[in-house]
Amino acid sequence: MEKTLIVVILAHGIFGWGEESSETQMRHYYFGIKPYLEQVFAAHPEVQVVIEAPTVPAAESVERRGAALKEQIEAILNRFPPGTRAHIVAHSMGGLDSRWVLAQEGMADRITSLTTIATPHRGTTLGDLAYDELPIIRSAGSVLEGLAKCRRWIWRNLPFTRAAREDELEFYHHLLGNLMSTPKEQVERGLYALTLTGADEFNKKYADAERRVRERKDKPVAYFAYGAGSQPDQIPLLKPSFHIMDLFGTAEERTCKEKSCNDGAVSVWSAHFPWDDAGRDYVRTIPFDHFMQINWRIPEKRPSPALNEDLKAVYREIAERIIRLARPS
């Protein structure tokens, strides 16, 4: 029996990265998730999976990040037989980039589904704050980056440090390094896209194009969204931002059916697609902070990138859905 080819694209969020390897990008943004997904797909002998994690600008407008993502998706698909379509799994801002890609002429023919995880489709109060206070953030970031470099030197060079172990703050170092190495203008454009106003402008600008994609009968595109909420005691690094959103977010951001209405960065309300107040395309709310959704804790004290059972269930659910779409009964 000929196997069904499934191409999965993992799209990263702001200040993130794909599978590139350098001194500041030593591990994948989707930490341990690609090998786990490969295991899930391997359990289905009738499918063959290819999983790619391209890198786009760490911070930029949705249009510029989206253009980079589109170019790489096209290059990936061109390696396979004509008619091959991709499934995108996107975290955070990566979901906005992916929506932009789907809205471009001809791209809906090349993509079967989009699954977003804690994407701020409607913007976030935290994005407003970060955009408004960018000079302060970059000044603080400069100090933190200097301290981080000193810490990493000590970690790697002094004999009494735990040199044999992975750096417990590696993911934090990656994010901070990308923030500080990206030109200020690009960071501004990237953060503006995450503001309530910026997201609203994006949603209005591409509403008609997205409606046409959703309503097409030939080669339909399936949209799925996950939101997330975490209790403050579970998210030490994101506890301040959780409380900021919980106290000062919009009424929509602070209202939900769950115990927690945000994951320390994005609200459950914003994780819904802008056209989806009824929740038709919303799968469910998962109990992870914004970093644990991609299997990172800060500090990272686990001995391996193995996913916990609840997170495995999320990605197994995503993989099984993709298989059903690729091999309809």
Secondary structure, 3 states (H helix, E strand, C coil): CCCEEEEEEEECCCCCCCCCCECCECCCCCCCHHHHHHHHHHCCCCEEEEEECCCCCCCCCHHHHHHHHHHHHHHHHCCCCCCCCEEEEEECHHHHHHHHHHCCCCHHHCEEEEEEECCCCCCCHHHHHHHHCHHHHHHHHHHHHHHHHHHHHHHHHCCCCCCCCCCCCHHHHHHHHHHHHCCHHHHHHHHHHHCHHHHHHHHHHCHHHHHHHHHCCCCCCEEEEEEECCCHHHCCCCHHHHHHHHHHCCCCCCCCCCCCCECCCCEHHHHCCCCCCCCCCEEEEECCCCCHHHCCCCCCCCCCCCCCHHHHHHHHHHHHHHHHHHCCC
